[in-house]
Amino acid sequence: MKIAVYPGSFDPLTNGHLDILKRAASLFDHVIVGVLVNSNKKCLFSPEERVDMINDAIHDLENVRVMHFNGLMVDFCEKVGATAVIRGLRAVSDYEYEVQMFAANYHLNSKVETVFLMSQPKYSFLSSSVVKEIAYYGGNINEMVTPGIAELLKKRMKE
C-alpha cells in the first residue's frame, strides 16, 4: 500500500489545498493530512479545530485521514508508514523553499520521496494568509474556501 503525507499548517484549509489533496488521493492508496503543530507559528485555529475543519471538507474522500503532529515531518512519515510527502507548488518562490525542505528531508530519511503537485492556475495566488486577511476585512472568500470554513472564519473574525 502506498501511503503519502500531505503536511501543512492549514490555518485554514483553502480550496487550493483541497485541490492538491484530491489529486494526491487519486495517486496514492492512502493520504494522511498532517496538520503541523508549530509553537513558533501563531495560528488562528487550534490543531483540533483545523483537523475538524479538514475532516468536514473531505468527507467524500474515503482514502484520506487527518491527524495533527509536531516534530520532524520525516519522523511523522515513519510513524504512519508513509513513503511519500505531497507538496503543492504555486510559483517559483515556493519552489526555492520546497527544494531546501526536500534536501533537508532527504538527508534525514532518503526513503521518503517528495512529490510536487502544481496548483491549478486559478489557485496560484491563494494561501491561508491571503484568505485570513481578506476575511479580516470582510471581503468575499466564498470561492477560496469551503462554505463551512468560510463560516468558521467569519465567526472567528468577529471574536
MODELLER restraints for C-alpha pairs under 7 A, 6 or more apart:
rsr = mdl.restraints
at = mdl.atoms
rsr.add(forms.Gaussian(group=physical.xy_distance, feature=features.Distance(at['CA:1:A'], at['CA:29:A']), mean=6.00, stdev=0.5))
rsr.add(forms.Gaussian(group=physical.xy_distance, feature=features.Distance(at['CA:2:A'], at['CA:28:A']), mean=5.62, stdev=0.5))
rsr.add(forms.Gaussian(group=physical.xy_distance, feature=features.Distance(at['CA:2:A'], at['CA:29:A']), mean=5.26, stdev=0.5))
rsr.add(forms.Gaussian(group=physical.xy_distance, feature=features.Distance(at['CA:2:A'], at['CA:30:A']), mean=6.51, stdev=0.5))
rsr.add(forms.Gaussian(group=physical.xy_distance, feature=features.Distance(at['CA:2:A'], at['CA:83:A']), mean=6.90, stdev=0.5))
rsr.add(forms.Gaussian(group=physical.xy_distance, feature=features.Distance(at['CA:3:A'], at['CA:28:A']), mean=6.17, stdev=0.5))
rsr.add(forms.Gaussian(group=physical.xy_distance, feature=features.Distance(at['CA:3:A'], at['CA:29:A']), mean=6.06, stdev=0.5))
rsr.add(forms.Gaussian(group=physical.xy_distance, feature=features.Distance(at['CA:3:A'], at['CA:30:A']), mean=4.81, stdev=0.5))
rsr.add(forms.Gaussian(group=physical.xy_distance, feature=features.Distance(at['CA:3:A'], at['CA:31:A']), mean=5.73, stdev=0.5))
rsr.add(forms.Gaussian(group=physical.xy_distance, feature=features.Distance(at['CA:3:A'], at['CA:81:A']), mean=6.73, stdev=0.5))
rsr.add(forms.Gaussian(group=physical.xy_distance, feature=features.Distance(at['CA:3:A'], at['CA:82:A']), mean=4.54, stdev=0.5))
rsr.add(forms.Gaussian(group=physical.xy_distance, feature=features.Distance(at['CA:3:A'], at['CA:83:A']), mean=6.02, stdev=0.5))
rsr.add(forms.Gaussian(group=physical.xy_distance, feature=features.Distance(at['CA:3:A'], at['CA:84:A']), mean=6.70, stdev=0.5))
rsr.add(forms.Gaussian(group=physical.xy_distance, feature=features.Distance(at['CA:4:A'], at['CA:28:A']), mean=6.67, stdev=0.5))
rsr.add(forms.Gaussian(group=physical.xy_distance, feature=features.Distance(at['CA:4:A'], at['CA:30:A']), mean=6.44, stdev=0.5))
rsr.add(forms.Gaussian(group=physical.xy_distance, feature=features.Distance(at['CA:4:A'], at['CA:31:A']), mean=4.84, stdev=0.5))
rsr.add(forms.Gaussian(group=physical.xy_distance, feature=features.Distance(at['CA:4:A'], at['CA:32:A']), mean=6.27, stdev=0.5))
rsr.add(forms.Gaussian(group=physical.xy_distance, feature=features.Distance(at['CA:4:A'], at['CA:82:A']), mean=5.03, stdev=0.5))
rsr.add(forms.Gaussian(group=physical.xy_distance, feature=features.Distance(at['CA:4:A'], at['CA:83:A']), mean=6.06, stdev=0.5))
rsr.add(forms.Gaussian(group=physical.xy_distance, feature=features.Distance(at['CA:4:A'], at['CA:84:A']), mean=4.57, stdev=0.5))
rsr.add(forms.Gaussian(group=physical.xy_distance, feature=features.Distance(at['CA:4:A'], at['CA:85:A']), mean=5.40, stdev=0.5))
rsr.add(forms.Gaussian(group=physical.xy_distance, feature=features.Distance(at['CA:4:A'], at['CA:86:A']), mean=6.64, stdev=0.5))
rsr.add(forms.Gaussian(group=physical.xy_distance, feature=features.Distance(at['CA:5:A'], at['CA:31:A']), mean=5.65, stdev=0.5))
rsr.add(forms.Gaussian(group=physical.xy_distance, feature=features.Distance(at['CA:5:A'], at['CA:32:A']), mean=4.74, stdev=0.5))
rsr.add(forms.Gaussian(group=physical.xy_distance, feature=features.Distance(at['CA:5:A'], at['CA:33:A']), mean=5.81, stdev=0.5))
rsr.add(forms.Gaussian(group=physical.xy_distance, feature=features.Distance(at['CA:5:A'], at['CA:34:A']), mean=6.32, stdev=0.5))
rsr.add(forms.Gaussian(group=physical.xy_distance, feature=features.Distance(at['CA:5:A'], at['CA:77:A']), mean=6.62, stdev=0.5))
rsr.add(forms.Gaussian(group=physical.xy_distance, feature=features.Distance(at['CA:5:A'], at['CA:82:A']), mean=6.32, stdev=0.5))
rsr.add(forms.Gaussian(group=physical.xy_distance, feature=features.Distance(at['CA:5:A'], at['CA:84:A']), mean=6.35, stdev=0.5))
rsr.add(forms.Gaussian(group=physical.xy_distance, feature=features.Distance(at['CA:5:A'], at['CA:85:A']), mean=4.84, stdev=0.5))
rsr.add(forms.Gaussian(group=physical.xy_distance, feature=features.Distance(at['CA:5:A'], at['CA:86:A']), mean=6.07, stdev=0.5))
rsr.add(forms.Gaussian(group=physical.xy_distance, feature=features.Distance(at['CA:6:A'], at['CA:31:A']), mean=6.92, stdev=0.5))
rsr.add(forms.Gaussian(group=physical.xy_distance, feature=features.Distance(at['CA:6:A'], at['CA:32:A']), mean=6.09, stdev=0.5))
rsr.add(forms.Gaussian(group=physical.xy_distance, feature=features.Distance(at['CA:6:A'], at['CA:33:A']), mean=4.73, stdev=0.5))
rsr.add(forms.Gaussian(group=physical.xy_distance, feature=features.Distance(at['CA:6:A'], at['CA:34:A']), mean=5.81, stdev=0.5))
rsr.add(forms.Gaussian(group=physical.xy_distance, feature=features.Distance(at['CA:6:A'], at['CA:85:A']), mean=5.88, stdev=0.5))
rsr.add(forms.Gaussian(group=physical.xy_distance, feature=features.Distance(at['CA:6:A'], at['CA:86:A']), mean=4.82, stdev=0.5))
rsr.add(forms.Gaussian(group=physical.xy_distance, feature=features.Distance(at['CA:6:A'], at['CA:87:A']), mean=6.66, stdev=0.5))
rsr.add(forms.Gaussian(group=physical.xy_distance, feature=features.Distance(at['CA:7:A'], at['CA:33:A']), mean=5.82, stdev=0.5))
rsr.add(forms.Gaussian(group=physical.xy_distance, feature=features.Distance(at['CA:7:A'], at['CA:34:A']), mean=4.38, stdev=0.5))
rsr.add(forms.Gaussian(group=physical.xy_distance, feature=features.Distance(at['CA:7:A'], at['CA:35:A']), mean=5.98, stdev=0.5))
rsr.add(forms.Gaussian(group=physical.xy_distance, feature=features.Distance(at['CA:7:A'], at['CA:36:A']), mean=6.64, stdev=0.5))
rsr.add(forms.Gaussian(group=physical.xy_distance, feature=features.Distance(at['CA:8:A'], at['CA:34:A']), mean=6.37, stdev=0.5))
rsr.add(forms.Gaussian(group=physical.xy_distance, feature=features.Distance(at['CA:8:A'], at['CA:35:A']), mean=5.47, stdev=0.5))
rsr.add(forms.Gaussian(group=physical.xy_distance, feature=features.Distance(at['CA:8:A'], at['CA:36:A']), mean=5.50, stdev=0.5))
rsr.add(forms.Gaussian(group=physical.xy_distance, feature=features.Distance(at['CA:9:A'], at['CA:35:A']), mean=5.35, stdev=0.5))
rsr.add(forms.Gaussian(group=physical.xy_distance, feature=features.Distance(at['CA:9:A'], at['CA:36:A']), mean=4.90, stdev=0.5))
rsr.add(forms.Gaussian(group=physical.xy_distance, feature=features.Distance(at['CA:10:A'], at['CA:35:A']), mean=6.66, stdev=0.5))
rsr.add(forms.Gaussian(group=physical.xy_distance, feature=features.Distance(at['CA:10:A'], at['CA:50:A']), mean=6.79, stdev=0.5))
rsr.add(forms.Gaussian(group=physical.xy_distance, feature=features.Distance(at['CA:10:A'], at['CA:128:A']), mean=6.89, stdev=0.5))
rsr.add(forms.Gaussian(group=physical.xy_distance, feature=features.Distance(at['CA:11:A'], at['CA:43:A']), mean=6.29, stdev=0.5))
rsr.add(forms.Gaussian(group=physical.xy_distance, feature=features.Distance(at['CA:11:A'], at['CA:44:A']), mean=6.50, stdev=0.5))
rsr.add(forms.Gaussian(group=physical.xy_distance, feature=features.Distance(at['CA:11:A'], at['CA:45:A']), mean=6.30, stdev=0.5))
rsr.add(forms.Gaussian(group=physical.xy_distance, feature=features.Distance(at['CA:11:A'], at['CA:50:A']), mean=6.66, stdev=0.5))
rsr.add(forms.Gaussian(group=physical.xy_distance, feature=features.Distance(at['CA:11:A'], at['CA:128:A']), mean=5.89, stdev=0.5))
rsr.add(forms.Gaussian(group=physical.xy_distance, feature=features.Distance(at['CA:12:A'], at['CA:50:A']), mean=6.75, stdev=0.5))
rsr.add(forms.Gaussian(group=physical.xy_distance, feature=features.Distance(at['CA:12:A'], at['CA:128:A']), mean=5.60, stdev=0.5))
rsr.add(forms.Gaussian(group=physical.xy_distance, feature=features.Distance(at['CA:13:A'], at['CA:54:A']), mean=6.61, stdev=0.5))
rsr.add(forms.Gaussian(group=physical.xy_distance, feature=features.Distance(at['CA:13:A'], at['CA:128:A']), mean=6.84, stdev=0.5))
rsr.add(forms.Gaussian(group=physical.xy_distance, feature=features.Distance(at['CA:13:A'], at['CA:145:A']), mean=6.96, stdev=0.5))
rsr.add(forms.Gaussian(group=physical.xy_distance, feature=features.Distance(at['CA:14:A'], at['CA:127:A']), mean=6.96, stdev=0.5))
rsr.add(forms.Gaussian(group=physical.xy_distance, feature=features.Distance(at['CA:14:A'], at['CA:128:A']), mean=6.38, stdev=0.5))
rsr.add(forms.Gaussian(group=physical.xy_distance, feature=features.Distance(at['CA:14:A'], at['CA:144:A']), mean=5.88, stdev=0.5))
rsr.add(forms.Gaussian(group=physical.xy_distance, feature=features.Distance(at['CA:14:A'], at['CA:145:A']), mean=4.70, stdev=0.5))
rsr.add(forms.Gaussian(group=physical.xy_distance, feature=features.Distance(at['CA:15:A'], at['CA:144:A']), mean=5.42, stdev=0.5))
rsr.add(forms.Gaussian(group=physical.xy_distance, feature=features.Distance(at['CA:15:A'], at['CA:145:A']), mean=4.95, stdev=0.5))
rsr.add(forms.Gaussian(group=physical.xy_distance, feature=features.Distance(at['CA:15:A'], at['CA:146:A']), mean=6.78, stdev=0.5))
rsr.add(forms.Gaussian(group=physical.xy_distance, feature=features.Distance(at['CA:16:A'], at['CA:119:A']), mean=6.71, stdev=0.5))
rsr.add(forms.Gaussian(group=physical.xy_distance, feature=features.Distance(at['CA:16:A'], at['CA:123:A']), mean=5.26, stdev=0.5))
rsr.add(forms.Gaussian(group=physical.xy_distance, feature=features.Distance(at['CA:16:A'], at['CA:126:A']), mean=6.56, stdev=0.5))
rsr.add(forms.Gaussian(group=physical.xy_distance, feature=features.Distance(at['CA:20:A'], at['CA:88:A']), mean=6.45, stdev=0.5))
rsr.add(forms.Gaussian(group=physical.xy_distance, feature=features.Distance(at['CA:20:A'], at['CA:117:A']), mean=6.74, stdev=0.5))
rsr.add(forms.Gaussian(group=physical.xy_distance, feature=features.Distance(at['CA:20:A'], at['CA:119:A']), mean=6.90, stdev=0.5))
rsr.add(forms.Gaussian(group=physical.xy_distance, feature=features.Distance(at['CA:25:A'], at['CA:31:A']), mean=5.95, stdev=0.5))
rsr.add(forms.Gaussian(group=physical.xy_distance, feature=features.Distance(at['CA:25:A'], at['CA:63:A']), mean=6.69, stdev=0.5))
rsr.add(forms.Gaussian(group=physical.xy_distance, feature=features.Distance(at['CA:25:A'], at['CA:64:A']), mean=6.86, stdev=0.5))
rsr.add(forms.Gaussian(group=physical.xy_distance, feature=features.Distance(at['CA:29:A'], at['CA:63:A']), mean=6.61, stdev=0.5))
rsr.add(forms.Gaussian(group=physical.xy_distance, feature=features.Distance(at['CA:30:A'], at['CA:63:A']), mean=4.89, stdev=0.5))
rsr.add(forms.Gaussian(group=physical.xy_distance, feature=features.Distance(at['CA:30:A'], at['CA:64:A']), mean=5.89, stdev=0.5))
rsr.add(forms.Gaussian(group=physical.xy_distance, feature=features.Distance(at['CA:31:A'], at['CA:63:A']), mean=6.33, stdev=0.5))
rsr.add(forms.Gaussian(group=physical.xy_distance, feature=features.Distance(at['CA:31:A'], at['CA:64:A']), mean=4.82, stdev=0.5))
rsr.add(forms.Gaussian(group=physical.xy_distance, feature=features.Distance(at['CA:31:A'], at['CA:65:A']), mean=6.48, stdev=0.5))
rsr.add(forms.Gaussian(group=physical.xy_distance, feature=features.Distance(at['CA:32:A'], at['CA:64:A']), mean=5.68, stdev=0.5))
rsr.add(forms.Gaussian(group=physical.xy_distance, feature=features.Distance(at['CA:32:A'], at['CA:65:A']), mean=4.86, stdev=0.5))
rsr.add(forms.Gaussian(group=physical.xy_distance, feature=features.Distance(at['CA:32:A'], at['CA:66:A']), mean=5.60, stdev=0.5))
rsr.add(forms.Gaussian(group=physical.xy_distance, feature=features.Distance(at['CA:33:A'], at['CA:65:A']), mean=6.17, stdev=0.5))
rsr.add(forms.Gaussian(group=physical.xy_distance, feature=features.Distance(at['CA:33:A'], at['CA:66:A']), mean=4.64, stdev=0.5))
rsr.add(forms.Gaussian(group=physical.xy_distance, feature=features.Distance(at['CA:33:A'], at['CA:67:A']), mean=6.22, stdev=0.5))
rsr.add(forms.Gaussian(group=physical.xy_distance, feature=features.Distance(at['CA:34:A'], at['CA:66:A']), mean=6.25, stdev=0.5))
rsr.add(forms.Gaussian(group=physical.xy_distance, feature=features.Distance(at['CA:34:A'], at['CA:67:A']), mean=5.31, stdev=0.5))
rsr.add(forms.Gaussian(group=physical.xy_distance, feature=features.Distance(at['CA:34:A'], at['CA:68:A']), mean=5.36, stdev=0.5))
rsr.add(forms.Gaussian(group=physical.xy_distance, feature=features.Distance(at['CA:34:A'], at['CA:69:A']), mean=6.37, stdev=0.5))
rsr.add(forms.Gaussian(group=physical.xy_distance, feature=features.Distance(at['CA:35:A'], at['CA:47:A']), mean=6.82, stdev=0.5))
rsr.add(forms.Gaussian(group=physical.xy_distance, feature=features.Distance(at['CA:35:A'], at['CA:51:A']), mean=6.89, stdev=0.5))
rsr.add(forms.Gaussian(group=physical.xy_distance, feature=features.Distance(at['CA:35:A'], at['CA:67:A']), mean=6.05, stdev=0.5))
rsr.add(forms.Gaussian(group=physical.xy_distance, feature=features.Distance(at['CA:35:A'], at['CA:68:A']), mean=4.28, stdev=0.5))
rsr.add(forms.Gaussian(group=physical.xy_distance, feature=features.Distance(at['CA:35:A'], at['CA:69:A']), mean=6.12, stdev=0.5))
rsr.add(forms.Gaussian(group=physical.xy_distance, feature=features.Distance(at['CA:36:A'], at['CA:68:A']), mean=5.83, stdev=0.5))
rsr.add(forms.Gaussian(group=physical.xy_distance, feature=features.Distance(at['CA:36:A'], at['CA:69:A']), mean=5.35, stdev=0.5))
rsr.add(forms.Gaussian(group=physical.xy_distance, feature=features.Distance(at['CA:36:A'], at['CA:70:A']), mean=5.81, stdev=0.5))
rsr.add(forms.Gaussian(group=physical.xy_distance, feature=features.Distance(at['CA:37:A'], at['CA:47:A']), mean=6.40, stdev=0.5))
rsr.add(forms.Gaussian(group=physical.xy_distance, feature=features.Distance(at['CA:37:A'], at['CA:68:A']), mean=6.67, stdev=0.5))
rsr.add(forms.Gaussian(group=physical.xy_distance, feature=features.Distance(at['CA:37:A'], at['CA:69:A']), mean=5.80, stdev=0.5))
rsr.add(forms.Gaussian(group=physical.xy_distance, feature=features.Distance(at['CA:37:A'], at['CA:70:A']), mean=4.96, stdev=0.5))
rsr.add(forms.Gaussian(group=physical.xy_distance, feature=features.Distance(at['CA:38:A'], at['CA:70:A']), mean=6.60, stdev=0.5))
rsr.add(forms.Gaussian(group=physical.xy_distance, feature=features.Distance(at['CA:47:A'], at['CA:68:A']), mean=6.41, stdev=0.5))
rsr.add(forms.Gaussian(group=physical.xy_distance, feature=features.Distance(at['CA:51:A'], at['CA:66:A']), mean=6.08, stdev=0.5))
rsr.add(forms.Gaussian(group=physical.xy_distance, feature=features.Distance(at['CA:51:A'], at['CA:67:A']), mean=6.54, stdev=0.5))
rsr.add(forms.Gaussian(group=physical.xy_distance, feature=features.Distance(at['CA:51:A'], at['CA:68:A']), mean=6.95, stdev=0.5))
rsr.add(forms.Gaussian(group=physical.xy_distance, feature=features.Distance(at['CA:53:A'], at['CA:149:A']), mean=6.55, stdev=0.5))
rsr.add(forms.Gaussian(group=physical.xy_distance, feature=features.Distance(at['CA:55:A'], at['CA:66:A']), mean=6.68, stdev=0.5))
rsr.add(forms.Gaussian(group=physical.xy_distance, feature=features.Distance(at['CA:57:A'], at['CA:146:A']), mean=6.79, stdev=0.5))
rsr.add(forms.Gaussian(group=physical.xy_distance, feature=features.Distance(at['CA:74:A'], at['CA:105:A']), mean=6.44, stdev=0.5))
rsr.add(forms.Gaussian(group=physical.xy_distance, feature=features.Distance(at['CA:74:A'], at['CA:109:A']), mean=6.52, stdev=0.5))
rsr.add(forms.Gaussian(group=physical.xy_distance, feature=features.Distance(at['CA:83:A'], at['CA:111:A']), mean=6.53, stdev=0.5))
rsr.add(forms.Gaussian(group=physical.xy_distance, feature=features.Distance(at['CA:83:A'], at['CA:112:A']), mean=4.65, stdev=0.5))
rsr.add(forms.Gaussian(group=physical.xy_distance, feature=features.Distance(at['CA:83:A'], at['CA:113:A']), mean=6.18, stdev=0.5))
rsr.add(forms.Gaussian(group=physical.xy_distance, feature=features.Distance(at['CA:84:A'], at['CA:112:A']), mean=5.07, stdev=0.5))
rsr.add(forms.Gaussian(group=physical.xy_distance, feature=features.Distance(at['CA:84:A'], at['CA:113:A']), mean=4.53, stdev=0.5))
rsr.add(forms.Gaussian(group=physical.xy_distance, feature=features.Distance(at['CA:84:A'], at['CA:114:A']), mean=5.58, stdev=0.5))
rsr.add(forms.Gaussian(group=physical.xy_distance, feature=features.Distance(at['CA:84:A'], at['CA:115:A']), mean=6.74, stdev=0.5))
rsr.add(forms.Gaussian(group=physical.xy_distance, feature=features.Distance(at['CA:85:A'], at['CA:112:A']), mean=6.93, stdev=0.5))
rsr.add(forms.Gaussian(group=physical.xy_distance, feature=features.Distance(at['CA:85:A'], at['CA:113:A']), mean=6.15, stdev=0.5))
rsr.add(forms.Gaussian(group=physical.xy_distance, feature=features.Distance(at['CA:85:A'], at['CA:114:A']), mean=4.74, stdev=0.5))
rsr.add(forms.Gaussian(group=physical.xy_distance, feature=features.Distance(at['CA:85:A'], at['CA:115:A']), mean=5.96, stdev=0.5))
rsr.add(forms.Gaussian(group=physical.xy_distance, feature=features.Distance(at['CA:86:A'], at['CA:114:A']), mean=6.10, stdev=0.5))
rsr.add(forms.Gaussian(group=physical.xy_distance, feature=features.Distance(at['CA:86:A'], at['CA:115:A']), mean=4.98, stdev=0.5))
rsr.add(forms.Gaussian(group=physical.xy_distance, feature=features.Distance(at['CA:86:A'], at['CA:116:A']), mean=6.05, stdev=0.5))
rsr.add(forms.Gaussian(group=physical.xy_distance, feature=features.Distance(at['CA:87:A'], at['CA:115:A']), mean=6.18, stdev=0.5))
rsr.add(forms.Gaussian(group=physical.xy_distance, feature=features.Distance(at['CA:87:A'], at['CA:116:A']), mean=4.93, stdev=0.5))
rsr.add(forms.Gaussian(group=physical.xy_distance, feature=features.Distance(at['CA:87:A'], at['CA:117:A']), mean=6.23, stdev=0.5))
rsr.add(forms.Gaussian(group=physical.xy_distance, feature=features.Distance(at['CA:88:A'], at['CA:116:A']), mean=5.70, stdev=0.5))
rsr.add(forms.Gaussian(group=physical.xy_distance, feature=features.Distance(at['CA:88:A'], at['CA:117:A']), mean=4.90, stdev=0.5))
rsr.add(forms.Gaussian(group=physical.xy_distance, feature=features.Distance(at['CA:88:A'], at['CA:118:A']), mean=5.69, stdev=0.5))
rsr.add(forms.Gaussian(group=physical.xy_distance, feature=features.Distance(at['CA:88:A'], at['CA:119:A']), mean=6.29, stdev=0.5))
rsr.add(forms.Gaussian(group=physical.xy_distance, feature=features.Distance(at['CA:89:A'], at['CA:95:A']), mean=6.43, stdev=0.5))
rsr.add(forms.Gaussian(group=physical.xy_distance, feature=features.Distance(at['CA:89:A'], at['CA:116:A']), mean=6.63, stdev=0.5))
rsr.add(forms.Gaussian(group=physical.xy_distance, feature=features.Distance(at['CA:89:A'], at['CA:117:A']), mean=6.11, stdev=0.5))
rsr.add(forms.Gaussian(group=physical.xy_distance, feature=features.Distance(at['CA:89:A'], at['CA:118:A']), mean=4.80, stdev=0.5))
rsr.add(forms.Gaussian(group=physical.xy_distance, feature=features.Distance(at['CA:89:A'], at['CA:119:A']), mean=5.83, stdev=0.5))
rsr.add(forms.Gaussian(group=physical.xy_distance, feature=features.Distance(at['CA:90:A'], at['CA:118:A']), mean=6.19, stdev=0.5))
rsr.add(forms.Gaussian(group=physical.xy_distance, feature=features.Distance(at['CA:90:A'], at['CA:119:A']), mean=5.28, stdev=0.5))
rsr.add(forms.Gaussian(group=physical.xy_distance, feature=features.Distance(at['CA:90:A'], at['CA:124:A']), mean=4.71, stdev=0.5))
rsr.add(forms.Gaussian(group=physical.xy_distance, feature=features.Distance(at['CA:91:A'], at['CA:124:A']), mean=6.89, stdev=0.5))
rsr.add(forms.Gaussian(group=physical.xy_distance, feature=features.Distance(at['CA:102:A'], at['CA:114:A']), mean=6.56, stdev=0.5))
rsr.add(forms.Gaussian(group=physical.xy_distance, feature=features.Distance(at['CA:131:A'], at['CA:141:A']), mean=6.56, stdev=0.5))
rsr.add(forms.Gaussian(group=physical.xy_distance, feature=features.Distance(at['CA:131:A'], at['CA:144:A']), mean=6.99, stdev=0.5))
rsr.add(forms.Gaussian(group=physical.xy_distance, feature=features.Distance(at['CA:134:A'], at['CA:141:A']), mean=6.92, stdev=0.5))
rsr.add(forms.Gaussian(group=physical.xy_distance, feature=features.Distance(at['CA:135:A'], at['CA:141:A']), mean=6.52, stdev=0.5))
rsr.add(forms.Gaussian(group=physical.xy_distance, feature=features.Distance(at['CA:135:A'], at['CA:153:A']), mean=6.79, stdev=0.5))
rsr.add(forms.Gaussian(group=physical.xy_distance, feature=features.Distance(at['CA:135:A'], at['CA:154:A']), mean=6.63, stdev=0.5))
rsr.add(forms.Gaussian(group=physical.xy_distance, feature=features.Distance(at['CA:136:A'], at['CA:157:A']), mean=5.79, stdev=0.5))
rsr.add(forms.Gaussian(group=physical.xy_distance, feature=features.Distance(at['CA:141:A'], at['CA:150:A']), mean=6.63, stdev=0.5))
rsr.add(forms.Gaussian(group=physical.xy_distance, feature=features.Distance(at['CA:142:A'], at['CA:150:A']), mean=6.40, stdev=0.5))
